[in-house]
Amino acid sequence: MLGRTLSSVSKRSSALRSFGPALSSLQTQGQEQASFLLNTPPISTDGKSGQLFHTSAKLQFSSAVASTEAEEVTANATPKSEPTPFVPTPERKYEFFQNVEITPDGIAIIRFDNPAKKVNTISFKLKDEAETLWNTEIHPNTSIQGVVFTSGKPDGFIAGADIFDIKSMENKSDVVPLIESATNFFHRLKSKGVPLVCAINGPALGGGLEWALWCDYRICTDSPKTKMGLPEVKLGLLPGFGGTQNLHKLVGLQKAMDMMLTGKDIRPKQAKKMGLVDLVVAPQSLEQVAIDTAKGLADGSIKKSRGKKKTLQDKLIENNPLGRHFMWKTVQDMVQKNTNGNYPAPIAIIDAVKYGLEHPKGNDKFKFERESFADLAATKESEALIGIFDGMTQMKKHSYGDVAHPIDRVAVLGSGLMGSGIAQVSAEKGYEVLLKDRDDASIARGLSYMDENWGKKVKRKRMTKFQYNINSSNVVPLTDEMESWKKHFGRADMIIEAVFEDLDLKRNIVSQMEKVTPDHCVFATNTSAIPITDIAHGAQRPEQIIGMHYFSPVPQMPLLEIIPHSGTSDTTKAAAFEVGMKQGKTCIEVKDVPGFYVNRCLGPFLVEVSALIRDGVGLEALDKATKNFGMPMGPIALADNVGIDVTSHVAKFLSNADLGDRMSGGDVTFMENMIEKGWLGKKAGQGFYTYSGKKKSINAEVQAYVDAFVKSDLGLKEKEIQDRLVSRFVNEAAKCLEDEIISDPVVGDIGLVFGTGFAPFRGGPFRYLDSVGVDQYVGMMNGFAEKYGSQFEPCQLLKDYAVSGKKFHV
């Protein structure tokens, strides 16, 4: 029985099948349909979602340990004055809590509520105030029979710990005594000997869930906003308030490791099934049920939570020395495979859990956990990931004021992969979507794409059938053959065109749309490289034209480049940001130049790929070197996934643009010949690789074509391959900053991490430069320039920083 069980574990167990850090993802979906995206290995233990930390395809930083206030920040973020210092009054004794309420039956209700913020977050300042509250009002009061912890916010429990408490510490070891003080406080709560009930409505993430784990009973609502998780791994950290020790006691080792290593959210129904919560109720009933439960626990009519009862198979895996040995080996092997050793947090999480199992008595396990937390907080990987999170928060803000007219109805022109993807994310967020294409067949393909995606979500229980019906009903399909399309477009608030990359076609569409749309309608073009100024030329309302460059596949890719031209109005910019952020995108504003920012940086990179092939580097060696640097996918596999024709178009366009020598050194016509042969990439079954089912290989004809392209085999080592590729990328990013194509290094890091897959644990090109030293990097590039040509000459900004010793991030 045991042998049979263990042999099937890696196929069945939801906690063994896909672990890795939490870096957001490309793999499961990204690698199959990706465009330029980033993500680190998916590690789905249930075989359904395996995305660890998705930094590109679905990067989900929004629910990190730290305050997820990033999700709540309003788009129009004008500078705010310093908050007024809190002064206690009889009506409001505490800054982070409402006044304690005690029911006639002796149940104390403690409500988290910081009125200065939209979401509750745990900080060390909150902990100190909680300690004061407890020691003055709860612990000495013998009439209190139970305690309910809940939130005064209508749709949120605790979004996580305030990560900026940690970020502000110069010496990360200083966090150890602070966490110890917090752990001692939790033990103090337990020492009163009365039942502790946690009532959760909305997000309970990171430190918020850890608080709940210290309680005797957990109740959550069935609200769609309710979710629970320990996403610390996404910031290169581990749960520091007892999470590595307390979670597995409730849900079992396998599910606990799955939660902590992937950082995924758990929804109410799943939480109840796995034992994370004891009850799921309607939001309106939450507080009263929690009070009644505390009373029941106090008088013995309700038993304390004992966690989920394990199945026989789980017992054989988790409670048996041989089974546990096999489990840990499987988990560690998967982490290594998926992270390539680049992310220390997953291994630290495993070690903390194992240490607690080996030292179950006393508090040494908590000491090990908090010391591990401090060690991780001091790593460059955590600094980089926190920098990305901080950058995401900053990208939620703009200074363009309000939109001129409410955006309720979005029209999308073109129902191909891009257009239908834009329509999907718009419909999901409640917009009425007018999806228009040439004919019924074209529209049918777009509708089928959305229906397939939504169907998968329903099947995987990430979407209810009700929401599926709502989303579908939000889409109005239209064709050129329908005379009524003009009437529908006469009510549109924004047009997003996603047609072929042809300037004349786009200008004609602008002219056509201006004749049928209302005067307030914003026109957004999804061009990937054509300057917006050129598209707006001759328009009647040029101030209402803007670029919104999405990345494919749109439902997975988090980045949106917003490109105003010189005449775009502030209200149009505000409209683009509002729609983009509502669609769930991280928006960066970039200057109106050929290629904008992301594709502009990809141009020299693609040229260098051809140069390295010419210098004898094999296709598989190129992919391996790039992945070993930290990218989720090598350039050869990436070109195949995006499409050789699309990749070639971008490279050719930028070669004829304004980049000069920076697009020299290689030969992008290498891919043009592949197009003539019909080698269009994965979509055609043949690109650089030949695709047969899930396998890929290089066939003899492609190898012969590549061999004929090689001029001489220089025998390059992997490090030089990486440096040649990445330096072309990084130098162009710095040049974009120099030319004010991007406003600051934060925008530059976010753009390339979310748009190209630049290794998240390195933090983006500018944080990477800070890490290795700009002077050293400039020296390396100068050496390449002498050896290979002027395409490697570092831009002036890098030279200046090398001389001055400045860093891009302070």
Sequence and secondary structure as in RCSB ss.txt:
>XXXX:A:sequence
MLGRTLSSVSKRSSALRSFGPALSSLQTQGQEQASFLLNTPPISTDGKSGQLFHTSAKLQFSSAVASTEAEEVTA
NATPKSEPTPFVPTPERKYEFFQNVEITPDGIAIIRFDNPAKKVNTISFKLKDEAETLWNTEIHPNTSIQGVVFT
SGKPDGFIAGADIFDIKSMENKSDVVPLIESATNFFHRLKSKGVPLVCAINGPALGGGLEWALWCDYRICTDSPK
TKMGLPEVKLGLLPGFGGTQNLHKLVGLQKAMDMMLTGKDIRPKQAKKMGLVDLVVAPQSLEQVAIDTAKGLADG
SIKKSRGKKKTLQDKLIENNPLGRHFMWKTVQDMVQKNTNGNYPAPIAIIDAVKYGLEHPKGNDKFKFERESFAD
LAATKESEALIGIFDGMTQMKKHSYGDVAHPIDRVAVLGSGLMGSGIAQVSAEKGYEVLLKDRDDASIARGLSYM
DENWGKKVKRKRMTKFQYNINSSNVVPLTDEMESWKKHFGRADMIIEAVFEDLDLKRNIVSQMEKVTPDHCVFAT
NTSAIPITDIAHGAQRPEQIIGMHYFSPVPQMPLLEIIPHSGTSDTTKAAAFEVGMKQGKTCIEVKDVPGFYVNR
CLGPFLVEVSALIRDGVGLEALDKATKNFGMPMGPIALADNVGIDVTSHVAKFLSNADLGDRMSGGDVTFMENMI
EKGWLGKKAGQGFYTYSGKKKSINAEVQAYVDAFVKSDLGLKEKEIQDRLVSRFVNEAAKCLEDEIISDPVVGDI
GLVFGTGFAPFRGGPFRYLDSVGVDQYVGMMNGFAEKYGSQFEPCQLLKDYAVSGKKFHV
>XXXX:A:secstr
 HHHHHHHHHHH TTTS      BB IIIIIHH SS   B    TTSS   SSBSSSS  GGG SS THHHH  S
B            BTTB  SSB   EE TTSEEEEEE  TTSSS  B HHHHHHHHHHIIIIITT TT  EEEEE
ESSSS SB  B HHHHHT SSGGGHHHHHHHHHHHHHHHHHT S EEEEE SEEETHHHHHHHTSSEEEEE  TT
 EEE GGGGGT   TTTHHHHHHHHH HHHHHHHHHH   B HHHHHHHTS SEEE GGGHHHHHHHHHHHHHHT
SS         HHHHHHHTSHHHHHHHHHHHHHHHHHHHTT  HHHHHHHHHHHHHHHS SSSHHHHHHHHHHHH
HHTSHHHHHHHHHHHHHHHHT BSS   SS   EEEEE  SHHHHHHHHHHHHTT EEEEEESSHHHHHHHHHHH
HHHHHHHHHTTSS HHHHHHHHHTEEEEETT TTHHHHHTT SEEEE   S HHHHHHHHHHHHHHS TT EEEE
  SSS HHHHHTT S GGGEEEEEE SSTTT  EEEEEE TT  HHHHHHHHHHHHHTT EEEE  SSTTTTHHH
HHHHHHHHHHHHHHTT  HHHHHHHHHHHT SS HHHHHHHH HHHHHHHHHHHHTTT GGGG SS THHHHHHH
HTT  BGGGTBSSSEEETTEEE  HHHHHHHHHH S      HHHHHHHHHHHHHHHHHHHHHTTSSSSHHHHHH
HHHHHH   GGGTSHHHHHHHH HHHHHHHHHHHHHHH GGG   HHHHHHHHHT  S  
